[in-house]
Amino acid sequence: MATTDTSTAAGAATPTAVNSQITDAVTQTNVKVLAESPAMAMGSIFQTMAHSTGILFENAISAQQQQNTLTQASTNQGVMQIYSVDTMADAAGTEKVSQAGIADNLTSLLTVLQSFKS
């Protein structure tokens, strides 16, 4: 029985009908993968960018809602302070300030001016 050696000296398979079909299939698969890689990479980039933009808008809305909550709380605090002021004490204080020594001040000013005349 004789054995036939179908390999060449370089170790590559000898060209046969099956070998060329396999080679073509592998080559086409490699070309397809290499050709689709840029599109897949750009798709991944666009998807990541869209996700990041969505998170950006979610954070902006959350900050606006927190700001609205703080605004309502500060408004309520101000209204509570206004309602807690004793109106009678406030009116008495206003009356004292408005009448505090106006006649005395005018009399003192008139006395000083008359002293400059003489």
DSSP file (Angstrom, degrees, kcal/mol; ACC not computed):
  #  RESIDUE AA STRUCTURE BP1 BP2  ACC     N-H-->O    O-->H-N    N-H-->O    O-->H-N    TCO  KAPPA ALPHA  PHI   PSI    X-CA   Y-CA   Z-CA
    1    1 A M              0   0    0      0, 0.0     2,-0.4     0, 0.0     0, 0.0   0.000 360.0 360.0 360.0 127.8    0.0    0.0    0.0
    2    2 A A        -     0   0    0      2,-0.0     2,-0.4     0, 0.0     0, 0.0  -0.818 360.0-143.0-103.5 139.0    1.4    3.3   -1.0
    3    3 A T        -     0   0    0     -2,-0.4     2,-0.6     2,-0.0     0, 0.0  -0.803  11.0-142.0 -98.9 141.0    0.6    6.5    0.8
    4    4 A T        -     0   0    0     -2,-0.4     2,-0.7     2,-0.0    -2,-0.0  -0.896   6.3-147.1-104.6 128.2    0.1    9.6   -1.2
    5    5 A D        +     0   0    0     -2,-0.6    -2,-0.0     1,-0.1     0, 0.0  -0.835  17.9 177.7 -94.2 113.8    1.5   12.8    0.3
    6    6 A T        +     0   0    0     -2,-0.7     8,-0.9     2,-0.1     2,-0.3   0.406  50.5  94.9 -98.0   2.7   -0.7   15.7   -0.7
    7    7 A S  B     -A   13   0A   0      6,-0.2     6,-0.2     1,-0.1     2,-0.1  -0.658  67.6-133.3 -94.2 151.7    1.1   18.4    1.3
    8    8 A T    >   -     0   0    0      4,-1.7     3,-1.1    -2,-0.3    -1,-0.1  -0.311  33.7 -94.0 -91.6-179.8    3.7   20.6   -0.3
    9    9 A A  T 3  S+     0   0    0      1,-0.3    -1,-0.1     2,-0.1    -2,-0.0   0.810 123.4  56.3 -67.1 -29.5    7.1   21.4    1.2
   10   10 A A  T 3  S-     0   0    0      2,-0.1    -1,-0.3     1,-0.0     3,-0.1   0.562 115.9-111.0 -81.7  -7.4    5.8   24.6    2.8
   11   11 A G  S <  S+     0   0    0     -3,-1.1     2,-0.2     1,-0.3    -2,-0.1   0.438  74.4 131.0  94.3   0.5    3.1   22.7    4.7
   12   12 A A        -     0   0    0      1,-0.1    -4,-1.7    -5,-0.0    -1,-0.3  -0.529  63.2-102.9 -85.7 154.3    0.1   24.2    2.8
   13   13 A A  B     -A    7   0A   0     -6,-0.2    -6,-0.2    -2,-0.2    -1,-0.1  -0.443  37.8-107.3 -74.3 148.1   -2.6   21.9    1.4
   14   14 A T        -     0   0    0     -8,-0.9     2,-0.3    -2,-0.1     5,-0.2  -0.483  43.8 -95.6 -73.1 146.5   -2.5   21.2   -2.3
   15   15 A P        +     0   0    0      0, 0.0     2,-0.3     0, 0.0    -1,-0.1  -0.478  57.5 157.6 -69.1 123.7   -5.2   22.9   -4.3
   16   16 A T     >  -     0   0    0     -2,-0.3     4,-1.9     1,-0.0     5,-0.2  -0.790  56.5 -96.4-131.1 177.1   -8.3   20.7   -4.8
   17   17 A A  H  > S+     0   0    0     -2,-0.3     4,-1.2     1,-0.2     5,-0.1   0.891 124.8  45.1 -65.6 -39.2  -11.9   21.5   -5.5
   18   18 A V  H  > S+     0   0    0      1,-0.2     4,-2.3     2,-0.2     5,-0.2   0.907 109.8  54.8 -71.6 -41.6  -12.9   21.3   -1.9
   19   19 A N  H  > S+     0   0    0      1,-0.2     4,-2.5     2,-0.2    -2,-0.2   0.887 106.7  49.9 -61.9 -39.9   -9.9   23.3   -0.7
   20   20 A S  H  X S+     0   0    0     -4,-1.9     4,-2.3     2,-0.2    -1,-0.2   0.864 110.1  51.2 -69.2 -33.7  -10.7   26.3   -2.9
   21   21 A Q  H  X S+     0   0    0     -4,-1.2     4,-2.2     2,-0.2    -2,-0.2   0.917 112.1  46.2 -67.6 -41.8  -14.3   26.3   -1.8
   22   22 A I  H  X S+     0   0    0     -4,-2.3     4,-2.5     2,-0.2     5,-0.2   0.922 112.3  51.0 -65.3 -43.4  -13.3   26.4    1.9
   23   23 A T  H  X S+     0   0    0     -4,-2.5     4,-2.5     1,-0.2    -2,-0.2   0.912 110.4  49.0 -61.2 -43.0  -10.7   29.0    1.2
   24   24 A D  H  X S+     0   0    0     -4,-2.3     4,-2.7     2,-0.2    -1,-0.2   0.905 111.0  50.2 -63.2 -41.4  -13.3   31.2   -0.6
   25   25 A A  H  X S+     0   0    0     -4,-2.2     4,-2.2     2,-0.2    -2,-0.2   0.922 113.2  45.1 -64.5 -44.0  -15.8   30.8    2.3
   26   26 A V  H  X S+     0   0    0     -4,-2.5     4,-2.4     2,-0.2    -2,-0.2   0.912 114.0  49.7 -66.3 -41.5  -13.2   31.7    4.9
   27   27 A T  H  X S+     0   0    0     -4,-2.5     4,-2.5    -5,-0.2    -2,-0.2   0.927 111.5  48.1 -62.8 -44.9  -12.0   34.7    2.9
   28   28 A Q  H  X S+     0   0    0     -4,-2.7     4,-2.6     1,-0.2    -1,-0.2   0.883 110.9  51.7 -64.4 -37.8  -15.5   36.0    2.3
   29   29 A T  H  X S+     0   0    0     -4,-2.2     4,-2.4    -5,-0.2    -1,-0.2   0.926 111.0  47.5 -63.9 -43.7  -16.2   35.6    6.0
   30   30 A N  H  X S+     0   0    0     -4,-2.4     4,-2.6     2,-0.2    -2,-0.2   0.910 112.7  48.7 -63.8 -41.8  -13.1   37.6    7.0
   31   31 A V  H  X S+     0   0    0     -4,-2.5     4,-2.5     2,-0.2    -1,-0.2   0.913 111.3  50.6 -64.0 -42.1  -14.0   40.3    4.4
   32   32 A K  H  X S+     0   0    0     -4,-2.6     4,-2.0     2,-0.2    -2,-0.2   0.924 112.0  46.8 -62.6 -44.5  -17.5   40.5    5.7
   33   33 A V  H  X S+     0   0    0     -4,-2.4     4,-1.2     1,-0.2    -2,-0.2   0.929 114.8  46.3 -63.7 -45.0  -16.4   40.9    9.3
   34   34 A L  H  < S+     0   0    0     -4,-2.6    -1,-0.2     1,-0.2    -2,-0.2   0.854 112.8  50.2 -66.9 -33.7  -13.8   43.5    8.4
   35   35 A A  H  < S+     0   0    0     -4,-2.5     4,-0.5     1,-0.2    -1,-0.2   0.846 112.6  46.1 -73.7 -33.0  -16.3   45.4    6.3
   36   36 A E  H  X S+     0   0    0     -4,-2.0     4,-2.4    -5,-0.2     5,-0.2   0.658  91.4  84.4 -83.7 -15.0  -19.0   45.5    9.0
   37   37 A S  H  X S+     0   0    0     -4,-1.2     4,-2.6     1,-0.2     5,-0.2   0.900  88.5  48.3 -59.2 -46.9  -16.6   46.5   11.8
   38   38 A P  H  > S+     0   0    0      0, 0.0     4,-2.5     0, 0.0    -1,-0.2   0.910 113.3  48.6 -61.7 -38.9  -16.7   50.3   11.2
   39   39 A A  H  > S+     0   0    0     -4,-0.5     4,-2.4     2,-0.2    -2,-0.2   0.907 112.3  48.3 -66.2 -40.5  -20.5   50.3   11.0
   40   40 A M  H  X S+     0   0    0     -4,-2.4     4,-2.2     2,-0.2    -1,-0.2   0.904 111.8  50.0 -65.1 -40.5  -20.8   48.2   14.2
   41   41 A A  H  X S+     0   0    0     -4,-2.6     4,-2.3    -5,-0.2    -2,-0.2   0.924 111.9  47.0 -64.5 -44.0  -18.4   50.6   16.0
   42   42 A M  H  X S+     0   0    0     -4,-2.5     4,-2.8     2,-0.2     5,-0.2   0.894 110.6  53.0 -65.2 -38.8  -20.3   53.7   14.9
   43   43 A G  H  X S+     0   0    0     -4,-2.4     4,-2.3     1,-0.2    -1,-0.2   0.909 109.7  48.4 -61.0 -41.5  -23.6   52.0   15.9
   44   44 A S  H  X S+     0   0    0     -4,-2.2     4,-2.3     2,-0.2    -2,-0.2   0.898 111.6  49.7 -64.8 -40.3  -22.1   51.4   19.4
   45   45 A I  H  X S+     0   0    0     -4,-2.3     4,-2.5     2,-0.2    -2,-0.2   0.927 111.9  47.7 -64.4 -44.9  -20.9   55.0   19.6
   46   46 A F  H  X S+     0   0    0     -4,-2.8     4,-2.4     1,-0.2    -2,-0.2   0.893 111.9  50.2 -63.4 -39.4  -24.3   56.4   18.6
   47   47 A Q  H  X S+     0   0    0     -4,-2.3     4,-2.0    -5,-0.2    -1,-0.2   0.908 111.9  47.4 -66.4 -41.5  -26.0   54.1   21.1
   48   48 A T  H  X S+     0   0    0     -4,-2.3     4,-2.5     2,-0.2    -2,-0.2   0.896 112.1  50.4 -65.3 -40.5  -23.7   55.2   23.9
   49   49 A M  H  X S+     0   0    0     -4,-2.5     4,-2.3     2,-0.2    -2,-0.2   0.902 110.2  49.5 -65.5 -40.9  -24.2   58.8   23.0
   50   50 A A  H  X S+     0   0    0     -4,-2.4     4,-2.0     2,-0.2    -1,-0.2   0.900 111.8  49.0 -64.8 -39.9  -28.0   58.5   23.0
   51   51 A H  H  X S+     0   0    0     -4,-2.0     4,-2.1     2,-0.2    -2,-0.2   0.919 111.3  49.2 -65.1 -43.6  -27.9   56.8   26.4
   52   52 A S  H  X S+     0   0    0     -4,-2.5     4,-2.2     1,-0.2    -2,-0.2   0.887 110.0  51.4 -63.7 -39.3  -25.6   59.5   27.8
   53   53 A T  H  X S+     0   0    0     -4,-2.3     4,-2.2     2,-0.2    -1,-0.2   0.895 108.3  52.4 -64.9 -39.5  -27.9   62.2   26.5
   54   54 A G  H  X S+     0   0    0     -4,-2.0     4,-2.1     1,-0.2    -2,-0.2   0.915 109.8  47.8 -61.4 -43.4  -30.9   60.5   28.1
   55   55 A I  H  X S+     0   0    0     -4,-2.1     4,-2.4     2,-0.2    -1,-0.2   0.881 108.7  55.9 -64.6 -37.8  -29.1   60.4   31.5
   56   56 A L  H  X S+     0   0    0     -4,-2.2     4,-2.0     1,-0.2    -2,-0.2   0.930 109.5  45.1 -59.1 -46.7  -28.2   64.1   31.0
   57   57 A F  H  X S+     0   0    0     -4,-2.2     4,-2.4     2,-0.2    -1,-0.2   0.874 110.6  54.1 -67.3 -36.6  -31.8   65.1   30.6
   58   58 A E  H  X S+     0   0    0     -4,-2.1     4,-2.2     1,-0.2    -1,-0.2   0.923 110.0  47.2 -62.1 -43.0  -32.8   62.9   33.6
   59   59 A N  H  X S+     0   0    0     -4,-2.4     4,-2.3     2,-0.2    -2,-0.2   0.879 110.6  52.2 -66.3 -37.8  -30.3   64.7   35.8
   60   60 A A  H  X S+     0   0    0     -4,-2.0     4,-2.1     2,-0.2    -2,-0.2   0.916 110.8  47.2 -64.8 -42.4  -31.5   68.1   34.6
   61   61 A I  H  X S+     0   0    0     -4,-2.4     4,-2.4     2,-0.2    -2,-0.2   0.903 110.9  52.0 -65.7 -40.3  -35.1   67.3   35.3
   62   62 A S  H  X S+     0   0    0     -4,-2.2     4,-2.2     1,-0.2    -2,-0.2   0.911 109.4  49.3 -62.3 -42.0  -34.1   66.0   38.8
   63   63 A A  H  X S+     0   0    0     -4,-2.3     4,-2.2     1,-0.2    -1,-0.2   0.890 110.7  50.7 -64.7 -38.8  -32.3   69.2   39.5
   64   64 A Q  H  X S+     0   0    0     -4,-2.1     4,-2.3     2,-0.2    -2,-0.2   0.901 109.7  50.1 -65.4 -40.2  -35.3   71.3   38.4
   65   65 A Q  H  X S+     0   0    0     -4,-2.4     4,-2.1     2,-0.2    -2,-0.2   0.900 110.7  49.2 -65.6 -39.6  -37.6   69.3   40.7
   66   66 A Q  H  X S+     0   0    0     -4,-2.2     4,-2.3     2,-0.2    -1,-0.2   0.892 110.4  51.3 -65.5 -38.5  -35.3   69.7   43.6
   67   67 A Q  H  X S+     0   0    0     -4,-2.2     4,-2.3     2,-0.2    -2,-0.2   0.902 109.3  50.3 -64.8 -40.9  -35.1   73.5   42.9
   68   68 A N  H  X S+     0   0    0     -4,-2.3     4,-2.3     2,-0.2    -1,-0.2   0.889 109.6  51.3 -63.7 -38.6  -38.9   73.6   42.8
   69   69 A T  H  X S+     0   0    0     -4,-2.1     4,-2.3     2,-0.2    -2,-0.2   0.920 110.7  48.0 -64.0 -43.6  -39.1   71.8   46.1
   70   70 A L  H  X S+     0   0    0     -4,-2.3     4,-2.5     2,-0.2    -2,-0.2   0.886 110.4  52.5 -64.1 -38.2  -36.7   74.2   47.7
   71   71 A T  H  X S+     0   0    0     -4,-2.3     4,-2.2     2,-0.2    -2,-0.2   0.924 110.4  47.0 -63.8 -44.4  -38.6   77.2   46.3
   72   72 A Q  H  X S+     0   0    0     -4,-2.3     4,-2.5     1,-0.2    -2,-0.2   0.904 112.3  50.4 -64.1 -40.6  -41.9   75.9   47.8
   73   73 A A  H  X S+     0   0    0     -4,-2.3     4,-2.2     1,-0.2    -2,-0.2   0.917 111.8  46.6 -65.1 -42.7  -40.2   75.2   51.2
   74   74 A S  H  X S+     0   0    0     -4,-2.5     4,-2.2     2,-0.2    -1,-0.2   0.878 112.1  51.2 -68.9 -35.8  -38.7   78.7   51.4
   75   75 A T  H  X S+     0   0    0     -4,-2.2     4,-2.4    -5,-0.2    -2,-0.2   0.926 111.0  48.1 -64.5 -44.1  -42.0   80.3   50.3
   76   76 A N  H  X S+     0   0    0     -4,-2.5     4,-2.4     1,-0.2    -2,-0.2   0.899 110.4  52.0 -62.3 -40.0  -43.8   78.4   53.0
   77   77 A Q  H  X S+     0   0    0     -4,-2.2     4,-2.0     1,-0.2    -1,-0.2   0.913 110.1  48.7 -63.0 -42.6  -41.2   79.4   55.6
   78   78 A G  H  X S+     0   0    0     -4,-2.2     4,-2.3     2,-0.2    -2,-0.2   0.907 111.2  49.2 -64.3 -42.5  -41.6   83.1   54.7
   79   79 A V  H  X S+     0   0    0     -4,-2.4     4,-2.5     1,-0.2    -1,-0.2   0.900 109.7  52.4 -64.4 -40.0  -45.4   82.9   54.9
   80   80 A M  H  X S+     0   0    0     -4,-2.4     4,-1.4     1,-0.2    -1,-0.2   0.895 109.6  49.1 -63.1 -39.0  -45.1   81.2   58.3
   81   81 A Q  H  X S+     0   0    0     -4,-2.0     4,-0.5     2,-0.2    -2,-0.2   0.899 110.8  50.3 -66.9 -39.5  -42.8   84.0   59.5
   82   82 A I  H >< S+     0   0    0     -4,-2.3     3,-1.0     1,-0.2    -2,-0.2   0.925 112.3  46.8 -64.0 -43.2  -45.2   86.7   58.3
   83   83 A Y  H 3< S+     0   0    0     -4,-2.5    -1,-0.2     1,-0.2    -2,-0.2   0.752 106.8  59.0 -70.8 -22.8  -48.2   85.0   60.0
   84   84 A S  H 3< S+     0   0    0     -4,-1.4     2,-0.2    -5,-0.2    -1,-0.2   0.548  78.7 108.8 -85.6  -5.5  -46.2   84.6   63.2
   85   85 A V  S << S-     0   0    0     -3,-1.0     2,-0.7    -4,-0.5     3,-0.1  -0.532  76.1-122.2 -72.5 133.3  -45.5   88.4   63.7
   86   86 A D     >  -     0   0    0     -2,-0.2     4,-2.0     1,-0.2     5,-0.1  -0.669  22.3-160.6 -76.6 113.5  -47.6   89.9   66.5
   87   87 A T  H  > S+     0   0    0     -2,-0.7     4,-2.4     1,-0.2    -1,-0.2   0.848  85.4  52.5 -70.0 -34.1  -49.5   92.6   64.8
   88   88 A M  H  > S+     0   0    0      2,-0.2     4,-2.3     1,-0.2    -1,-0.2   0.921 111.4  46.4 -68.3 -42.3  -50.3   94.7   67.9
   89   89 A A  H  > S+     0   0    0      1,-0.2     4,-2.2     2,-0.2    -2,-0.2   0.888 112.9  51.1 -65.8 -37.0  -46.7   94.8   69.0
   90   90 A D  H  X S+     0   0    0     -4,-2.0     4,-2.2     2,-0.2    -2,-0.2   0.905 110.0  48.9 -66.1 -40.9  -45.7   95.7   65.5
   91   91 A A  H  X S+     0   0    0     -4,-2.4     4,-2.1     2,-0.2    -2,-0.2   0.900 111.0  50.0 -66.3 -40.2  -48.3   98.5   65.4
   92   92 A A  H  X S+     0   0    0     -4,-2.3     4,-2.1     1,-0.2    -1,-0.2   0.906 111.1  49.3 -65.3 -40.7  -47.1   99.9   68.7
   93   93 A G  H  X S+     0   0    0     -4,-2.2     4,-2.2     1,-0.2    -2,-0.2   0.898 110.0  51.0 -65.0 -39.7  -43.5   99.9   67.6
   94   94 A T  H  X S+     0   0    0     -4,-2.2     4,-2.3     1,-0.2    -1,-0.2   0.893 109.5  50.8 -64.2 -39.4  -44.4  101.7   64.4
   95   95 A E  H  X S+     0   0    0     -4,-2.1     4,-1.6     2,-0.2    -1,-0.2   0.902 109.7  50.0 -65.6 -40.6  -46.2  104.3   66.3
   96   96 A K  H  X S+     0   0    0     -4,-2.1     4,-0.6     1,-0.2    -2,-0.2   0.910 112.2  47.4 -64.4 -41.5  -43.3  104.9   68.6
   97   97 A V  H >< S+     0   0    0     -4,-2.2     3,-0.6     1,-0.2    -2,-0.2   0.901 112.2  49.7 -67.1 -39.4  -40.9  105.2   65.7
   98   98 A S  H 3< S+     0   0    0     -4,-2.3    -1,-0.2     1,-0.2    -2,-0.2   0.779 121.1  33.5 -73.3 -24.8  -43.1  107.6   63.9
   99   99 A Q  H >< S+     0   0    0     -4,-1.6     2,-1.2    -5,-0.2     3,-0.5   0.289  80.4 136.0-110.8  10.1  -43.7  109.9   66.9
  100  100 A A  T << S-     0   0    0     -3,-0.6    -4,-0.1    -4,-0.6    -3,-0.0  -0.447  87.4 -46.2 -70.6  96.0  -40.3  109.6   68.5
  101  101 A G  T 3> S+     0   0    0     -2,-1.2     4,-2.2     1,-0.1    -1,-0.2   0.746  81.6 144.9  61.1  34.6  -39.3  113.1   69.5
  102  102 A I  H <> S+     0   0    0     -3,-0.5     4,-2.3     2,-0.2     5,-0.2   0.935  78.8  45.8 -67.7 -43.9  -40.0  115.1   66.4
  103  103 A A  H  > S+     0   0    0     -4,-0.2     4,-2.3     1,-0.2    -1,-0.2   0.900 112.9  50.9 -64.8 -39.0  -41.1  118.1   68.4
  104  104 A D  H  > S+     0   0    0      1,-0.2     4,-2.3     2,-0.2    -1,-0.2   0.906 110.3  49.4 -65.0 -40.5  -38.0  117.8   70.6
  105  105 A N  H  X S+     0   0    0     -4,-2.2     4,-2.2     2,-0.2    -2,-0.2   0.910 111.7  47.9 -65.7 -41.6  -35.7  117.6   67.6
  106  106 A L  H  X S+     0   0    0     -4,-2.3     4,-2.4     2,-0.2    -1,-0.2   0.895 111.6  50.5 -66.6 -38.8  -37.3  120.6   66.0
  107  107 A T  H  X S+     0   0    0     -4,-2.3     4,-2.1     2,-0.2    -2,-0.2   0.913 111.1  48.7 -64.6 -42.3  -37.0  122.6   69.3
  108  108 A S  H  X S+     0   0    0     -4,-2.3     4,-2.0     2,-0.2    -2,-0.2   0.904 111.7  49.3 -64.7 -40.8  -33.4  121.7   69.7
  109  109 A L  H  X S+     0   0    0     -4,-2.2     4,-2.3     1,-0.2    -2,-0.2   0.905 110.5  50.2 -65.4 -41.8  -32.6  122.7   66.1
  110  110 A L  H  X S+     0   0    0     -4,-2.4     4,-2.1     1,-0.2    -1,-0.2   0.883 109.5  51.6 -64.1 -38.8  -34.4  126.0   66.5
  111  111 A T  H  X S+     0   0    0     -4,-2.1     4,-1.6     2,-0.2    -1,-0.2   0.905 110.1  48.5 -64.7 -42.1  -32.4  126.7   69.7
  112  112 A V  H  X S+     0   0    0     -4,-2.0     4,-1.1     1,-0.2    -2,-0.2   0.914 111.2  50.0 -66.0 -42.3  -29.1  126.0   68.0
  113  113 A L  H  X S+     0   0    0     -4,-2.3     4,-0.9     1,-0.2     3,-0.3   0.884 109.8  50.8 -64.9 -38.0  -30.0  128.2   65.0
  114  114 A Q  H  X S+     0   0    0     -4,-2.1     4,-1.2     1,-0.2     3,-0.2   0.825 104.1  58.4 -69.1 -30.3  -31.0  131.1   67.3
  115  115 A S  H  < S+     0   0    0     -4,-1.6    -1,-0.2     1,-0.2    -2,-0.2   0.810 102.0  54.9 -70.3 -26.7  -27.7  130.8   69.2
  116  116 A F  H  < S+     0   0    0     -4,-1.1    -1,-0.2    -3,-0.3    -2,-0.2   0.789 101.5  59.8 -73.9 -26.2  -25.8  131.4   65.9
  117  117 A K  H  <        0   0    0     -4,-0.9    -1,-0.2    -3,-0.2    -2,-0.2   0.877 360.0 360.0 -68.3 -37.6  -27.8  134.6   65.4
  118  118 A S     <        0   0    0     -4,-1.2    -1,-0.2     0, 0.0    -2,-0.2   0.484 360.0 360.0 -91.2 360.0  -26.6  136.2   68.5
